Structure formats: C-alpha cells, structure tokens
C-alpha cells in the first residue's frame, strides 16, 4: 500500500501526486514530435505511460516547399476511443486550459 | 592412390611398352621435371611434352600409306556392331545422364574448392587433347564438362603406348596440387608393375569404352541428334527439378540448423527455467498485485455463467483443471505441469518469506534479489509525512480541516477516499476465517484485530469524505464538492458498503440538505453532452444505493429528510432536475408505502401523518403552477419517464382538489402524448411507451389513457 499512501490534505509531495489528482479527469498532454493529446486520464505509471480515453490527438506538421522554401503549418487531428501513451514521449501533462 | 574417382590410375601394360625405363632413369627424369617446375614457377605439365617426349613418333612412316588398304583391308567394309559405341551409348544414355547429375551434385556439395582444379584440368588437358581428336566439332555443352574431364583423362591412357610413360605421369599430376607427388606415383607404379596391371586390363578397357560412349552421346546431343523441342523441354524440366531440389535442400538445411540444438536441455532444465520465470510473478496477494486480472476473471466468469458455460476459475480447482485439459487436448499435459510448478512455487514462497537479499556463505557481498514486486531502488526520497510522524506532531492527519474547495484540494480528498476504499476492500478479502474447533481463542483474537484495523480504515475514509463538516463554513459543502466530480460520484457505491447505517443516514442528510448546490441540479448541465453524462452517472451511482437505504427507513426519518429537503432547497429549482425529482419521488413513494402499513414498520401514528400532510401541502403549493414546467423542452418520451413517475407519486398522496390541480396543469402533456401515440406514423413500441408513461400518472388518479377523449383537431 506504500505507493498509495493517502495524500495529506494539502499534501502534494512529489510531481506524480499532481498527476494522480487528474485521474478520471480530462488532461492535456504534450508529446515529442509536435503532438498534443486531450483526453481523460484512466491510468498512469511512474514512467508516465498513460492510458487515455476519448482522446483528441493534434499533430502539427510543417511542410516545406522545396522550391520556395516556404513553410506551411498544417494541423492534423484525429480521435481515439482509447489510447496507450508511452511515457518516453511525454513532455508535459496538465489540466486542460479552461477556455 | 590406386584410383582417382573410381578410375584406376595404375598404368596399363607398362612393361610391355617399348619405352619402359628403368627405375633410376625414371626417377632422374622426375627430378628434372620437378626441378624445372620449381625454377620456372610454372606447372610442368605444360612443358612435359617437350621434356619427356621420346621422339618415337619421328620413326613412324608418314608417307607411303598407299598400301594401307591392302594391309588393313577395305575401310568401307562392315565391321559389325562390336565397335558401334554410339548406339550402345544411346541405349544407356538416360542412366548415364542421371549418374552424371548425381556426380555433379555430389561434387557441388562436397568440395567447392576442388571444382576449380577440375576446371583447370579441363582447360589444360582436354582442350589440347580434344583438338587432336575431334577437330571441327563444336564445343561441348557445359553440362558435359565432366564427361570431357574423364574423357581427356582416359584419352591419355589410350595413347599411353604412343606418348610413353612420362606423358602419362604428367597427365596425372595435372589433376591439381593436392595430388601425390611424382615419386609417390612412381613408387605405386613400380609396385603394380608386377603383372597386376595385366589383370586389371579388362575392367580398365570397359571404363575406357564407357567414357568414349559418353562423349559420343554428348556430341550427338549437341549436334542435334535429338529434336530441339525435347531439348528445351528437358532443359526446362531440369531447371525445375533443380529448383525443387534446391528448395528442398534449403529446407533441410534450415531444419538441421534448428534441430542441431534439440535435446540440449533436459526436462529438469526446462522446469528450472520455468520456475525462475514464474517465481517472478508469484504473489501472496493476487488482489493487490494482479488486480485487473482478478477482476477481469471474476467478471468473465460471471458472464460465462450467465451464458450457461461452467465457470473456469483461474486458480483452477480439480474440476476446472480437468475441464481445461479436455478442451485443450494436446496442451493439457504441459499446462498441468506448469500448474504443478506454480503450485510448488507458491507453496515455497509461502514457506519462505520474501527476502530482498541473499548472503552466500563465504562471499564478500550480498546478492540483491530483485523481482517485479521488489525492483531495484534507484532513488531514496525521504517522505515528509514520515519525518512528521517521527517528530511526534501530526496535527493534520487526525482532523482534516475544511479548508478551501480549490480543485486540487478536492481532487486530493477524492484520491484519499479511493485509497481508503481500496484498503478496506483489501481488508475485506483478508477477513479471518470463522473460528475452528479448538482455536476459538486464536480466531477471536484475529477477528478482533481485523475489526480494529477495519474500523480505523473506515473512520479515516469517513473523515476524508468530510460529510461532518458543518454546513455554511464553505460553499459548496466539501462533500458536495466531492460529488461534483465524476470520480467522486463513482466512489460512493463503494463507500456506502463500508459505512454504518447512521453514517449512511448522515451522508443522505447532508446530501439532501445541500442538494441544490450539486452541479447536476444546475439547468445548464442539461445543455451539453458532458453534463448529461454527469446526470446519468449520478442516477446510476448515487440514487440506487440510497434508494435501497431509504426503502428501509422508518416513517419518521422519511418525514425528517423531506422536511430538510424542502427547507434547505428551492423546490422549483431542484424539481426541474432529474436527480431532484428522483429524490422527491423516492421520499413520496416511501412515505405512501409506510402510510399504508406496508414494509416492516407499524402504521405511523396520527401526529406523524399530520406532519407528513403538512409537508406535502407545502411541497404542492411550492410546485403549483410549475408542474408542466417539469417536462423538459424537446424531451423524448423516455426522458420524461421520471416526471410522470413523480406526478404519479404526487397524485397518490393528493387530495381531490390537489388532484384536480394536477390534472389541469399537465392536461396538455397528457393529450399531447395520447395524440402522438394514436398517430398512425409513430412506431408501435414508441406509442406503447408514451401510453405507458401517461398511464403511470393516470393510474395513480384511478384513470386510464383509454378514457382520455381526444378532441377533434
């Protein structure tokens, strides 16, 4: 039971405790490779491997025109019902920004 | 060194030849040849002719062959078939071909290196020789190369009498550097010179002939002795066969590669490896360490049982195992063995408590035993909580203060509730067994200890729920804040299982008292999908267990709860929400049941009934003129079931006047539904649903939808 020791009322002792608070909540995850995820956090572990539900993935693609060297930014979105995120790609985890 | 690939290399008819040299001369000659070869660095067979040629041919008479015919007879004369080699060869051609293929294959497989010497043999030897023999003939096909090889070899023998010993020897040396030295061959020759050679003559002859026939057959083939199409077909077939052969060889090689390691490990070795692997996974506490598997198995078993399939538990009782074996057939034995292994490991693990390190006798260090459950620790982080505990002052733990309701604080509470709920569920699974004969004292102790631990956990959970925080200090109330999160709602059914009845009542009271601050009561939550999900969640998680609780409460408590409900909340506001209506319906119907003397409680006395009636009238007056507004705009008929249910509950307890008011107010909705149900275009099941909904209410009034007269439109 050590890993699930109760949090003190103010009690955030390590960064992952903050992630634990977001269980079953929608979160925003920034990933390597210009990817972002928004979804409900079902589970996570110490590597920040995560299982997200009802996910919207946003991929930012920069297309460079070969001739003019002009950069065109394209945003690709896709939705997944359930997604396993491998922790080594995670840059940032946060509650979704309140619009 | 008597033969080379089956060909006898012993020299035929040596002593009969005119050029027989004595041993010293022979050796001297060979030494010279070798010396020359060494000096020039070249293969001496190239020069052997010049070196060793004995000029015997010079003595032959080249001219004056006019009388040959007289000497030998007519050339055109029929010689019989004794020397018709070609025909004989053709008869055995297929067999020869096969033999040759085999021979080539063997060589291919056996000695790649030797082939090059063959080729060189061909080049050096046969090319020259061939010219001597068959001038103007086309080059033999490549497939016949070995024929040519053997041909040239035997040709040399044929001409032995002409070329003499030296030539023959040098030919032999031409087979490659790995051939024996000249001395060796000579020693061999001198040994066989005895007359043994004579004895060998017949077989020698035979072989010679055979190879000549082969040559002829090959030549015939090349020269179009056979039709061309069959040639192509044969080639194709050969290629096909070769491909198949190659594929088969590859497959065999692969199999051999794998099979090479067969039988390296004994069964004992395999078991040992299995034990090591499985021992990493064995645990005393499957529910904590393998939670998802356990729960999944339980759920699946339940599902299978519903489907009528006999259960098949993970642990595997005897029956289950047999079942498995029968179904999986061949795998049964392996599985059984693994199961035995597992059992052995589990019992071992139970006997020896887990050790984190091992000290081997005589070793200088300790060996850390890491496993899935005990991974190597990389960081040593001292917990603040531990420090506080050792310091002796831990004010926070005992009484969780009703601080702010900032989101992360509330989320922290919820997480703590989950922690304790999980701990309690774990405790329940570890409940001590009922006392056995003779061990009552021991068992009682265990039970008492268990009860204490359980009680402590339950109290901690109760504290974390913050239900007892006085109303009005923070808004919304902490418990309501917890319920405003979906995971807070989800945990309630699990929490209620560990609560005492009075705690549940407190929880219900607190919920009812603060009902309107629940987010599911806010009108705007009906607007979006997520809000509707929250309402569904509330209806599915919180209402059912509390409905179960209320349906066992005495009248007095129902009256008290409804009084608090009406007192503390804006009824019009609350009644417009699905959960609010659900709770109102719950109290009303429960009160009605108790009033009629059903349930296990005595019929309430007059004072209580009066109290109830007073409450009812208050509720009715508050909701009067609002009844039709309870129906949600654009609601489908399945979504307004709860409204009809509530109206029915109201109608049952209503006085005649109140009933009249009710009917007047919702008359429009009743008519609307009845008309919609009678409309021809609506589906029959939908129509039935509408009528059923309306009847919920009408039956409470003693009416029926069939009595409703639809005004002509």
HADDOCK unambig.tbl for C-alpha pairs under 7 A between the chains (distance, minus, plus):
assign (segid A and resid 4 and name CA) (segid B and resid 419 and name CA) 6.20 0.50 0.50
assign (segid A and resid 6 and name CA) (segid B and resid 416 and name CA) 5.01 0.50 0.50
assign (segid A and resid 6 and name CA) (segid B and resid 419 and name CA) 6.20 0.50 0.50
assign (segid A and resid 7 and name CA) (segid B and resid 412 and name CA) 6.50 0.50 0.50
assign (segid A and resid 7 and name CA) (segid B and resid 416 and name CA) 6.09 0.50 0.50
assign (segid A and resid 9 and name CA) (segid B and resid 400 and name CA) 6.63 0.50 0.50
assign (segid A and resid 9 and name CA) (segid B and resid 409 and name CA) 6.65 0.50 0.50
assign (segid A and resid 9 and name CA) (segid B and resid 412 and name CA) 6.61 0.50 0.50
assign (segid A and resid 9 and name CA) (segid B and resid 413 and name CA) 6.75 0.50 0.50
assign (segid A and resid 10 and name CA) (segid B and resid 409 and name CA) 6.61 0.50 0.50
assign (segid A and resid 21 and name CA) (segid B and resid 408 and name CA) 6.73 0.50 0.50
assign (segid A and resid 21 and name CA) (segid B and resid 411 and name CA) 5.31 0.50 0.50
assign (segid A and resid 21 and name CA) (segid B and resid 412 and name CA) 5.98 0.50 0.50
assign (segid A and resid 21 and name CA) (segid B and resid 415 and name CA) 6.73 0.50 0.50
assign (segid A and resid 24 and name CA) (segid B and resid 487 and name CA) 6.31 0.50 0.50
